[in-house]
Amino acid sequence: MSSRPNYHAPALEKGLDILEYLAGQRVARTQQEIAKTLNRSTNEIYRMLMCLLARGYISREDEAGGFRATLKLFQLGHLTDTVTRLRAAAIGPMEDLADKIGQACHLSVRHGASILNLIERMPPQHICIAVGEGSLQPLTRTSSGKVFLSRMSPADAELYLAADSLFSTLPENRRAAFFLEIQTLRTHGHLVAPSELTPHVQDIAVPVGAPGTDTSAVLAIAQILAPDSPALAANLKATLQTVAQINRNLGLVS
């Protein structure tokens, strides 16, 4: 049994519940909608909404309108040392990569059971597949997520997957094939494979930084190409060169 105390801060938890809910909404939500979703009374959340409004974490469309999350959390996230360091090291090389291959590229970090798209760079004057900065994708369904798992020790990866609800629903043969894919990835170090989330899309995913540190990330490209397209090999080569430059910018030996 864990000896870690189980502390509760009801007011803080209430504010975080509101922020997390509004951050996932595409349209403004009224006080009544927020209260109903969070299973709280409108009076209970009124003071919290006014506090978040005064501090700039949410905005209000008008006196009778709904509330929406602002970019303040995004701004705070960019003040952390890890994010600042990765962005400083990766943005320039990623822009060069997008220009060179005419495809969007994105840098992801692990966020619990998901991967978080931290940076995305788009090519000028090209139609391409965008993922979107700040988006979350399931770790076990994405090429980037598989690369993250391959950088864990086999024992840690097995423990992680055993606790993953999405992975546990897969048939036994699918789980066995997944473990084999992760084992192969440890040898190759990068992944070129069809996307599990989007039909007719080929993924390239290459690890960045040092595993187990705050520099650990994955640079990936999603592109509409045939599996045997010569462009796939060319884009992989360009991605590997970009990762080498990012690692040099991070002060790591590539």
N, C-alpha and C positions, 0 to 999 in steps of 0.2 A: 504494500500500500504506500502511496506517495505521502511524504510528510509535508508537502507543500500546502500552506494554508489556502483555503478557498475563500478569498475576499470578494465582497460585493460592493459596488458603488452604484446604487440605483440611478442617481441623476446622470452620472457619466454614461451608464449603459443605455439609458433612455436617449441621450443625445446621439450616441453612436448608432443606435438603431435607426434613428431618423436620417442621419447622414448616409448610412449604408443603403437605406431604402431609396432615398432621393437620387443617390448616385447612379442607381440602376434604371431610372425612369427617363424615357425620352421626352416626356411632356411634363409640365408643371402639375403638381398634385395639391388638392385643397387640404385644409386642416382636417376636415371630416374624412377624406380618403386616407390620409396618413394614419389617423387614429384608428380607423377600422382595420387597416392592414396590419398594424402593430398591436392590435387587440388592446388598445388603451382608450380612455375617454378623451374627448376634445379638450376639456379643461386641464387634463393631466399633461398634455403635450404643449399647451399654449405658451407657457412661460419658456419652455425649452426652445420652441420655434422663434420666439422673440429674441432670446439670447443668441441663437445661431445666426439670426438675421442681423443683429447688431454687430456681431463679430465678423460678418462677411462670408460665412460658410454657406449660406443659402441666400437666395434673392426672392423677391415677391413681384409677380407681374403687375398687380395693382391691389388696392385695398380689399377688394372682394375676390381677387384671383388666387391662383395656386402658388406653391413654393417649388423652387428647383435648386439643385446643388450648383454652386459656383465653381470656378477654377481654383479656389484657394487651396484645396487639398492637393490638387495637381502641382501648384506652386510650392507647397511645403515639401512634397515628395522630391522635387528637383533640388531642394536644399540639402538633402542627405548626401553624405560623402560618397557612398557607393554609386548612387545614380549620377552624381556630378562627375565622378571619375570615369565611369563607363561612357557617358555621353561625350565627354571631352576626348576620349580615346577613339570612339567609334564613328562619330558623325561624319568627319571628313572622309575617311576611307569608304564609308557606306555610300556617301554621295557620289564618289568616284565610281564605285561598283555599279550603282543604279544607272549612271550615265553610260558606262561602258557596255553593259549587257542589255539595256533597255527594259529591265524588269525591276519591280519593287523589291526591296530587301528589308528584313526586320530583325531586330535583336531582342531576344526574349530572356527573361530570368524566371527562376522557379518561384512560385507563390503558392505555398501549401500544396494542394492536390491539382493545381493548375499551373499553366505558364502564363506570364504576364508579358505582353508585347510592350517593351520599354521604349524602343526607338523604331521608327519606320522612315525610309527614304524612298521617294518616288522619282522615276526618270522623267525628264521633260519630253513632252510631245510623243508619248507612247501610251497605248492602252495596256494595262497590266492588272494583276490581281493584288489588291490591297488588303491588309489584315486589320489595320487601324491601331494607332497607339492607344495604350490603356486597355485593350481588349484581353479577355481571359479565355483560354482554351483548355480542355482537359488534358492532363499530362499523358495519359495512356493512349490517347487517340491521335496525337500529333507527332510528327517527325522530330520536332524540337524536344518534346517531352521524352521521347525514346532516347535521344542523345543524352539528356540529363540523367536518365536512369542508368545508362551505360557507364556513366562516370562515377556512379556509386559502387561500393564493393558489392559483390554478389549477395552477401548476407544482408546488407542494408537494403538492397533493391527488393529482395524477397520479402523482408519485413514490411517495407513500404507498400508493396503491391497486395500483401495479405490484408492490409487495413484499408485498401481502396475499394469503395463500394461498387464503382463502375467495373473495375477489373474482376471483382468476385462474381459478377453475374455472367461472365463469359463461360462457354463450355470448356471442359477440361482440355480438349485438343487445341482450342484457341489460346488458352493460357500457356500451354506447353510451347506452342509456336512462338508466342510472344517472348518467352524466356530465351528461346533459341535465337531470336532476332537480336535481343539485347546482348547476348553472349557474342554474337558475330560482330556487333557494333563495337565491342571493346577491342576487337582486333583491327577493324578498319578505321575506327576513330571518327567517321562521318557517315551520313546516310543520304542515299539518293533512292527515292522510292515514290510510288504513287501515293497521293494524299488519301487518308481514310475519311476525311471530312468533305472533300470536294471532288466530284467525278472529273476525269480527264485532266487532272492537274498533277504535275510531277514536282515533288519537293526536293530541295537540297538543304541539308542541315549540318552545320559544322560547329564544333565546340569552340568557345572563346575563353581565354583566361585560364586560371588554375582551378581544378576541381576542389570542392570543399572550402573555397574562399569566397569573399564578396565580389570577386571579379568573374566568377563562373557565370557564363551566359552561352547562348547559342545564336549564331547568325544563320538565317534561313531565307530561302527564296521559294515562292510558290508560282509556278509557271504552266501555261497551257502548251505542252509539248508532247510529242509522241515519245514513248519510252526509249526508242532507238534514235532519237534526233541527235545529230552531231552537236547541236547547240547545247545539249545537256552537259556533255563533257567539257565544252568550252566554258560554260557558266560555272561548273564545279571548280575548274582551274582558277578562274577569276575570284571565286568565293574564298578558296584556300589562300590565295595571295592577299586578299583583303583581311582575312583573319590573322595572317602573319603580321600585317601592318598594325592592326589593332593591338595585338599582343606586344609588339615593340613599343607602341604608345603607352601601354600599361606598365612598361618596364619589365616585361617577362621575356624569357628566352623562347622563341617560337620554334 
